[in-house]
Amino acid sequence: MRLYCGVDLHSTNSYLAVLDEQLETVLGRRVPNRLDAVLGALEPLREQIQGIAVESTFNWYWLVDGLMEAGYRVQLVNTSAVRQYEGLKYVDDRHDARWLARLLHLPTGYIYPKPERALRDLLRRRAFLVRQRTASLLSIKNLFSRNTGIQVPANELKRLTSEQVVEQFSDPHLALAITSSLAVASVIKEEIAGIEKVVLKEAKLRPEFQLLESIPGIGQTLALTIMYEAGSMTRFADAGHFCSYCRCVPSQYLSNGKVKGSGNVRNGNPYLSWAFTEAAHFAIRFEPLAKRFYERKKARTNELVALRTISQKLARASFYILQDRVPFRPERAFG
């Protein structure tokens, strides 16, 4: 008898549901999040279990790795892409686990190779720290603007010393607010530099991804981020699917040419979205054709739409660069 297992994974426990070919429940049990507990519950049915579907939550690494090492065929399920019927009046963990088991025959998520996950997560930490540093600098900029009416460029803020702040502001509380944010930004900068040093030493761009550095705005660190987040490019059927995964396309429901709502705007990879947005900022500065396109688009729409359009064009160009193994041609992207 063939059996199919679904695991509704939570932060402290998991609900296991094993169904037969008639979708009748063979096993339904809640177990603590320990690999030995999960394997122990499934062991009597090991020979009949054809596959295990695991919900793609924030903490799936330990469970998927452990089940695969134990010899099970495991698939990740993106539950936001395959929702249950929303008219159901009652749903609990038991229903969720049964639903996951029924999804084994549907398209599932990509299980990122275990040996590369640690470096990918380290690059994610770098991206997080970059955003934190930017937030600290923006808070300082807002304090200057609020109290002096002056817009101080970010590069000047980075060179400010505590002594200069104290000289400029007589209020000790205001000076402390600014100097504390400067100290935080300085510490974060050191941590970012430390992470970059390790990443650039340990991580190597695959030959096809080295061509990404031909794009103005994408250096080695961003190219590594894209490589580790994208994984195998064979995952994507075409450039449109890749851009969608990078969150570089709008999410809208259209009917008769009218917008009827929006889809799941969070569906996709936020780190690739961030990487191509960063690349877009640099491309506007260093690539004349990109800047010209940006200015035209901004005049017709607004700055945010123009920037997102640039990031979408860079994501699309990256797909073809990686697929065809050719360098970037700005005239094709922005001509």
Secondary structure by P-SEA (a helix, b strand, c coil): cbbbbbbbccccbbbbbbbcccccccccccccccaaaaaaaaccccccccbbbbcccccaaaaaaaaaaaccbbbbbcccccccccccccccaaaaaaaaaaacccbbbbbccccaaaaaaaaaaaaaaaaaaaaaaaaaaaaaaacccccccaaaaaaccaaaaaaacccaaaaaaaaaaaaaaaaaaaaaaaaaaaaaaccccccccccccccccccaaaaaaaaaaaccccccccaaaaaaaacccccccccccccccccccccccaaaaaaaaaaaaaaaaccaaaaaaaaaaaaaccaaaaaaaaaaaaaaaaaaaaacccccccccccc
